[in-house]
Structure formats: C-alpha cells, structure tokens
Amino acid sequence: MAESNINPHYPPVDKRMINDVVQIANRGFLSQIASKVLLDAIGITQARQFRAYTMDEALYARIAIGGPVAMKAVIDGDKQALGAIALNVSDIGTLKIEFDRIMNIEGVTAVSIEPMLEGEEVYIYATRKYQGCYEISCGLCGKSSPVKRESPITPQIASEMVEGLDTGVNKFIFAENIRRVSALCDAAPCILSVEINPLIGDSRSMNALNARISIDNDD
C-alpha cells in the first residue's frame, strides 16, 4: 500500500482546468479533445496537430507542417484495428488518396494531420487500484516489460523508474512526465486510467502522440 504521508512535491498543474473537464465529462473514456485538454493542464507537450474536415484543409495542414505527415481518423477506439491511420505521407497524391480512404471509414468525420516525428517511442500508464492510490507504469513500446510503482511518485521514484530503461530519450523529461501523470491522478481521483501511448522522444524533447483517459465521476 502506498504511504499516504509522502509529499511528492508534484510539478504545478492547472487544477481548475482539470476540474472543469471532469465536471462536464461523461463516465467512461473521455473524448480525444478532453484528453488533450488534460495533457495541456498538466504540462505534457503534445505533437502539433491539424484537424481536417475537407480535402483543402488537409492540403493546407500539409503545407503548414512542411514535411511528411501522419494521418489519423478523429474517432474513438483502436485506429490501427480500423485501418484509420496512414504514416509517412510525403506527397500530395498520396495524401489525397489516404484522406479519401480514411474519411470513408464508418463514423469518421475528420482526419488529424500531424508531423512525422523521429525518435524512440515510450509509454506511461496509470491505473487506479483504490481511491487515492494508482499503479503508475512506464516502458519502451514493444521492447520491454513495464516498470511499475504505486503513487505518489516522488522525484526519486520517477528517476528510478526510467534509470534502467535502455533508451536514448531524455530521461529527465520522461521522469517529469511520469510525475505529471501522477499529479493528474492526485488532482482528479475520479480518474480510473490514463494511457499515453506513444510518447516519442529523443535526447532533447518528448511529445505525446495519443492519450486515452477514463473516469468515473459518479464516485
């Protein structure tokens, strides 16, 4: 059981923004927009994204990004299983083909256009064990077993979690993001789970590409 008297000295988070989101959210998984707002509230950097409803908007997004892009359906659920992702799209012809293909998937009304970022992929999970206690885990996508600890996550614990991982990502930023997820759970105990997968990073920066957060605001 986690020691309730530990003061983790969490990084500052926007508790008002967090509270506003969970107050209006429905029970279950939050929408993509709500999840992104929560990541903003806790200071986790996210990849630049454009939401395209039309072909012209997708083309403008490609121009703004200026390089290869990833295209993902704006829809809840497993996008990979739905075939609702196109990666490393580098020319206008392919972009047009993939935009039409993704938009024709049932339930899709828009496509998210974002830069293809280079680096290693890592993840952070949090799962509520009981009121006030979360199991926080992290690891390398597809390469290792997760490292798990119970909240609260102090700076020392976060450093220990990432220390043994064989990765070139900035471990200070990785550890800080783990603590920010723990801070989110502390600020909103109605949260049932947080999954940020993947975060892509290198020795200088780290960006969250996808997040799924579930709540039970009937608690």
C-alpha positions as CSV (number, residue, x, y, z in Angstrom):
1,M,0.0,0.0,0.0
2,A,1.3,3.5,-0.8
3,E,2.4,5.6,2.1
4,S,-0.1,8.4,2.3
5,N,2.2,10.7,4.3
6,I,4.7,11.0,1.3
7,N,4.7,14.5,-0.1
8,P,5.8,14.1,-3.7
9,H,6.1,17.9,-4.4
10,Y,4.4,17.4,-7.8
11,P,5.1,19.8,-10.7
12,P,2.5,22.6,-10.9
13,V,-0.7,21.6,-12.8
14,D,-3.8,23.6,-13.7
15,K,-6.3,22.1,-11.2
16,R,-9.1,24.4,-12.3
17,M,-8.8,23.2,-15.9
18,I,-8.7,19.6,-14.7
19,N,-11.8,20.1,-12.5
20,D,-13.7,21.8,-15.3
21,V,-13.0,18.9,-17.7
22,V,-14.1,16.1,-15.3
23,Q,-17.2,18.0,-14.1
24,I,-18.7,18.1,-17.6
25,A,-17.4,14.7,-18.8
26,N,-19.5,11.6,-19.0
27,R,-18.5,8.4,-17.3
28,G,-16.1,6.2,-19.3
29,F,-13.4,7.2,-21.8
30,L,-13.0,10.9,-22.4
31,S,-13.1,12.3,-25.9
32,Q,-9.8,12.9,-27.7
33,I,-10.3,16.7,-27.2
34,A,-10.9,16.3,-23.5
35,S,-7.9,14.1,-23.1
36,K,-5.7,16.6,-24.9
37,V,-7.0,19.4,-22.7
38,L,-6.0,17.4,-19.6
39,L,-2.5,16.8,-21.1
40,D,-2.3,20.6,-21.6
41,A,-3.4,21.1,-18.0
42,I,-0.6,19.0,-16.6
43,G,2.1,20.4,-18.9
44,I,2.8,17.4,-21.2
45,T,4.0,18.5,-24.6
46,Q,1.9,17.3,-27.5
47,A,2.6,17.0,-31.2
48,R,1.3,19.8,-33.3
49,Q,-2.0,18.7,-35.0
50,F,-4.4,20.0,-37.5
51,R,-8.0,18.7,-37.8
52,A,-9.1,18.5,-41.5
53,Y,-12.8,18.1,-42.4
54,T,-12.2,18.7,-46.1
55,M,-9.5,17.8,-48.7
56,D,-8.5,21.5,-48.9
57,E,-8.0,21.7,-45.1
58,A,-5.8,18.5,-45.3
59,L,-3.7,20.1,-48.0
60,Y,-3.3,23.3,-46.0
61,A,-2.2,21.3,-43.0
62,R,0.4,19.5,-45.1
63,I,1.7,22.9,-46.3
64,A,1.9,24.2,-42.7
65,I,3.8,21.2,-41.5
66,G,6.2,21.2,-44.4
67,G,7.2,17.6,-44.3
68,P,6.0,14.0,-44.1
69,V,2.8,13.7,-42.1
70,A,0.8,11.1,-40.1
71,M,-2.9,11.0,-40.8
72,K,-5.3,9.6,-38.2
73,A,-9.0,9.4,-38.1
74,V,-10.7,11.5,-35.5
75,I,-12.6,8.7,-33.9
76,D,-12.6,6.9,-30.6
77,G,-11.4,3.3,-30.5
78,D,-8.4,1.4,-31.9
79,K,-7.4,3.3,-35.0
80,Q,-4.9,0.7,-36.0
81,A,-7.5,-2.0,-36.0
82,L,-9.9,0.2,-38.0
83,G,-7.2,0.9,-40.6
84,A,-7.7,4.5,-39.8
85,I,-4.0,5.6,-39.9
86,A,-1.6,6.5,-42.7
87,L,2.0,7.1,-41.8
88,N,4.9,8.9,-43.5
89,V,2.7,10.5,-46.2
90,S,5.1,12.7,-48.1
91,D,3.4,13.7,-51.4
92,I,0.2,15.4,-52.3
93,G,-1.1,12.5,-54.4
94,T,-0.8,10.0,-51.5
95,L,-2.3,12.5,-49.1
96,K,-5.4,12.8,-51.3
97,I,-5.8,9.0,-51.6
98,E,-5.4,8.4,-47.9
99,F,-7.7,11.3,-46.9
100,D,-10.5,9.9,-49.0
101,R,-9.8,6.4,-47.7
102,I,-9.9,7.4,-44.0
103,M,-12.9,9.6,-44.4
104,N,-14.9,6.7,-46.0
105,I,-14.4,4.6,-42.8
106,E,-17.8,4.5,-41.0
107,G,-18.1,7.1,-38.2
108,V,-15.1,9.2,-39.4
109,T,-15.9,12.9,-39.9
110,A,-12.4,14.4,-39.8
111,V,-8.7,13.5,-40.1
112,S,-6.0,14.6,-37.8
113,I,-2.8,15.7,-39.7
114,E,0.4,15.8,-37.7
115,P,4.1,15.8,-38.4
116,M,6.0,12.5,-38.6
117,L,8.3,12.9,-35.6
118,E,11.6,10.9,-35.2
119,G,12.8,9.3,-32.0
120,E,12.0,6.4,-29.7
121,E,8.5,5.5,-28.6
122,V,7.8,5.1,-24.9
123,Y,4.6,5.0,-22.8
124,I,3.1,5.9,-19.5
125,Y,0.1,4.1,-17.9
126,A,-1.8,4.8,-14.7
127,T,-4.5,2.6,-13.3
128,R,-6.5,3.2,-10.1
129,K,-6.1,0.4,-7.6
130,Y,-8.3,2.0,-5.0
131,Q,-9.4,5.5,-4.1
132,G,-6.2,7.7,-3.7
133,C,-3.8,5.0,-5.0
134,Y,-2.7,4.4,-8.6
135,E,-0.3,2.0,-10.2
136,I,2.0,4.0,-12.5
137,S,3.9,2.2,-15.2
138,C,6.3,3.1,-18.0
139,G,8.4,1.4,-20.6
140,L,9.6,1.3,-24.2
141,C,6.9,0.5,-26.8
142,G,7.2,-3.2,-27.7
143,K,10.6,-3.6,-26.3
144,S,10.4,-4.3,-22.5
145,S,8.3,-5.2,-19.6
146,P,6.8,-2.2,-17.8
147,V,8.3,-0.7,-14.7
148,K,5.6,-0.3,-12.1
149,R,5.4,1.8,-8.9
150,E,2.5,3.0,-6.7
151,S,1.6,6.6,-6.3
152,P,2.6,9.1,-5.1
153,I,5.6,9.4,-7.4
154,T,8.4,11.4,-5.9
155,P,11.3,12.7,-8.0
156,Q,13.5,9.8,-6.7
157,I,10.9,7.2,-7.6
158,A,10.4,8.6,-11.1
159,S,14.2,8.7,-11.7
160,E,14.4,5.1,-10.5
161,M,11.6,4.1,-12.9
162,V,13.4,5.3,-16.0
163,E,17.0,4.8,-14.9
164,G,17.3,1.2,-16.1
165,L,15.5,1.6,-19.4
166,D,17.7,1.1,-22.4
167,T,16.6,4.2,-24.3
168,G,18.0,7.3,-25.8
169,V,15.1,9.5,-24.8
170,N,15.7,12.3,-22.4
171,K,15.2,10.5,-19.1
172,F,14.7,13.7,-17.1
173,I,11.8,14.7,-19.3
174,F,10.4,11.2,-19.2
175,A,10.6,11.0,-15.4
176,E,9.0,14.5,-15.2
177,N,6.1,13.4,-17.5
178,I,5.5,10.3,-15.2
179,R,5.2,12.7,-12.3
180,R,2.8,14.9,-14.2
181,V,0.6,11.9,-14.9
182,S,0.7,11.0,-11.2
183,A,-0.2,14.6,-10.3
184,L,-3.2,14.4,-12.7
185,C,-4.5,11.4,-10.8
186,D,-3.9,13.1,-7.5
187,A,-5.8,16.2,-8.7
188,A,-8.7,14.1,-10.1
189,P,-9.3,10.9,-8.1
190,C,-12.3,10.1,-10.3
191,I,-9.8,9.1,-13.0
192,L,-9.8,5.3,-13.5
193,S,-7.0,5.1,-16.0
194,V,-4.5,7.1,-18.1
195,E,-2.8,5.8,-21.1
196,I,-0.3,7.9,-23.0
197,N,0.9,5.7,-25.8
198,P,3.1,6.6,-27.5
199,L,5.2,9.5,-26.5
200,I,8.0,10.0,-29.0
201,G,11.3,11.5,-27.9
202,D,15.0,11.9,-28.3
203,S,17.7,13.4,-26.2
204,R,16.2,16.9,-26.4
205,S,12.4,16.6,-26.4
206,M,9.4,14.4,-26.0
207,N,5.9,14.7,-27.5
208,A,2.7,12.8,-26.6
209,L,1.0,11.5,-29.8
210,N,-2.0,9.8,-28.3
211,A,-3.8,9.6,-24.9
212,R,-6.8,7.7,-23.6
213,I,-8.2,8.7,-20.2
214,S,-11.2,7.1,-18.4
215,I,-13.1,8.5,-15.4
216,D,-15.9,7.5,-13.1
217,N,-17.3,10.8,-11.9
218,D,-20.1,9.1,-10.0
219,D,-17.5,8.2,-7.3
